[in-house]
């Protein structure tokens, strides 16, 4: 397995897609139920293959990621061969970007000496989707890139 197995909730949400996937393997509902009982290891493999296919699709379309922690915000824009990053760091230890108040504080203090802003660019050394998946496993979430776009436009102007 290349990524990780989807959760039970994700499989339930993708029930129709999973049924279609099984149909492409010429496995109908009766055969699937039989497979789970008689050959659970084969059923597990099918779940893993489907999970990887879903992850490949999601990761292939991923353009922006965000990761918030107490004193840092990591923003990423993913390209084909590299990833661009913006890191915001509060120099005020009691700031908490995981709260509404912390985000308001960031908004009020964005371009003051209390916020350190660093940008970077890293060429993918591993396969692109695997690199993005690693960021997700570390806590990054998919985003529309609104905050990234706002900050990069200010930095670049």
C-alpha positions as CSV (number, residue, x, y, z in Angstrom):
1,X,0.0,0.0,0.0
2,X,1.4,3.4,-1.0
3,X,-0.6,5.7,1.2
4,X,-3.0,4.7,4.0
5,X,-6.4,2.9,4.0
6,X,-9.4,5.1,4.0
7,X,-11.4,5.3,7.2
8,X,-14.7,3.5,7.6
9,X,-16.5,6.9,7.3
10,X,-14.6,7.7,4.1
11,X,-15.5,4.3,2.6
12,X,-19.2,4.9,3.5
13,X,-19.0,8.4,1.9
14,X,-17.4,6.8,-1.2
15,X,-19.8,3.8,-1.3
16,X,-20.9,4.3,-4.9
17,X,-17.4,4.8,-6.1
18,X,-16.2,1.7,-4.3
19,X,-19.1,-0.3,-5.9
20,X,-18.0,1.0,-9.3
21,X,-14.4,0.1,-8.5
22,X,-15.4,-3.5,-7.6
23,X,-17.5,-3.7,-10.8
24,X,-14.4,-2.9,-12.9
25,X,-12.8,-5.9,-11.1
26,X,-16.0,-7.9,-12.1
27,X,-16.9,-8.3,-8.4
28,X,-20.6,-7.8,-7.6
29,X,-22.2,-7.5,-4.2
30,X,-22.7,-11.2,-3.7
31,X,-19.1,-12.0,-4.7
32,X,-17.8,-9.1,-2.4
33,X,-19.7,-10.5,0.6
34,X,-18.4,-14.0,-0.2
35,X,-14.8,-12.6,-0.6
36,X,-14.9,-10.9,2.8
37,X,-15.8,-14.2,4.5
38,X,-13.8,-16.8,2.4
39,X,-10.7,-14.7,1.4
40,X,-10.5,-11.8,3.8
41,X,-6.9,-11.1,2.8
42,X,-8.0,-10.5,-0.8
43,X,-10.8,-8.3,0.4
44,X,-8.2,-6.3,2.4
45,X,-6.1,-5.9,-0.8
46,X,-9.1,-4.6,-2.7
47,X,-9.7,-2.0,0.1
48,X,-6.0,-1.0,-0.1
49,X,-6.0,-0.7,-3.9
50,X,-9.1,1.5,-3.8
51,X,-7.7,3.7,-1.0
52,X,-4.5,4.3,-3.0
53,X,-6.6,5.2,-6.1
54,X,-8.6,7.7,-4.1
55,X,-5.5,9.2,-2.5
56,X,-3.7,9.4,-6.0
57,X,-6.7,11.4,-7.3
58,X,-6.9,13.7,-4.3
59,X,-3.2,14.3,-4.1
60,X,-2.9,14.8,-7.9
61,X,-5.4,17.7,-7.6
62,X,-3.9,19.2,-4.5
63,X,-2.7,22.7,-5.0
64,X,-2.7,24.3,-1.5
65,X,-2.1,23.0,2.1
66,X,-2.2,24.6,5.5
67,X,-0.9,23.5,8.8
68,X,-1.7,25.5,12.0
69,X,0.0,25.0,15.3
70,X,0.1,27.2,18.4
71,X,2.8,29.6,17.3
72,X,3.3,28.7,13.6
73,X,1.2,28.6,10.4
74,X,2.7,26.7,7.5
75,X,1.2,27.5,4.1
76,X,2.1,25.6,0.9
77,X,1.4,25.9,-2.8
78,X,2.2,22.6,-4.6
79,X,3.5,22.6,-8.2
80,X,4.5,19.7,-10.4
81,X,8.1,19.6,-9.4
82,X,8.4,21.8,-6.3
83,X,6.5,23.2,-3.3
84,X,6.5,26.8,-2.2
85,X,6.0,27.7,1.4
86,X,5.2,30.6,3.7
87,X,5.9,30.2,7.4
88,X,4.4,32.6,9.9
89,X,5.8,32.5,13.4
90,X,4.5,34.4,16.3
91,X,7.3,35.9,18.4
92,X,4.8,36.4,21.2
93,X,4.8,33.0,23.0
94,X,1.3,33.3,24.4
95,X,-0.2,33.7,21.0
96,X,-2.3,30.6,19.9
97,X,-3.1,30.4,16.2
98,X,-5.4,27.5,17.0
99,X,-8.0,29.9,18.5
100,X,-10.2,32.6,17.0
101,X,-8.5,35.2,19.2
102,X,-5.0,34.0,18.0
103,X,-6.1,34.4,14.4
104,X,-7.5,37.9,15.1
105,X,-4.2,38.8,16.8
106,X,-2.4,37.6,13.6
107,X,-4.6,39.7,11.5
108,X,-3.9,42.8,13.7
109,X,-0.2,42.2,13.8
110,X,0.6,40.6,10.5
111,X,3.3,43.0,9.4
112,X,4.8,44.0,12.7
113,X,8.0,42.9,14.4
114,X,5.9,40.3,16.4
115,X,5.4,38.1,13.3
116,X,8.3,36.5,11.5
117,X,7.5,35.6,7.9
118,X,9.7,33.3,5.9
119,X,9.3,31.9,2.4
120,X,10.9,29.0,0.8
121,X,10.9,26.6,-2.2
122,X,11.8,23.0,-2.2
123,X,12.1,20.7,-5.2
124,X,10.4,17.4,-4.6
125,X,13.0,14.7,-4.0
126,X,10.4,12.0,-3.6
127,X,7.4,11.5,-6.0
128,X,5.2,14.6,-5.7
129,X,2.1,12.9,-4.3
130,X,4.1,11.0,-1.7
131,X,5.7,14.3,-0.6
132,X,2.3,15.9,-0.2
133,X,0.9,12.9,1.6
134,X,3.7,13.2,4.1
135,X,2.7,16.7,4.9
136,X,-0.9,15.6,5.4
137,X,0.3,12.9,7.7
138,X,2.1,15.6,9.7
139,X,-1.1,17.5,10.1
140,X,-1.5,19.7,7.0
141,X,-5.0,20.0,5.5
142,X,-6.1,20.7,2.0
143,X,-7.1,24.3,1.4
144,X,-8.3,26.7,-1.2
145,X,-5.2,28.8,-0.7
146,X,-6.9,32.0,0.3
147,X,-4.4,32.9,3.1
148,X,-1.4,31.8,1.0
149,X,-2.6,34.0,-1.9
150,X,-3.2,37.0,0.3
151,X,0.1,36.9,2.0
152,X,2.1,36.1,-1.2
153,X,0.5,39.0,-3.0
154,X,1.5,41.4,-0.2
155,X,5.0,40.0,0.1
156,X,5.6,40.3,-3.7
157,X,4.2,43.8,-4.1
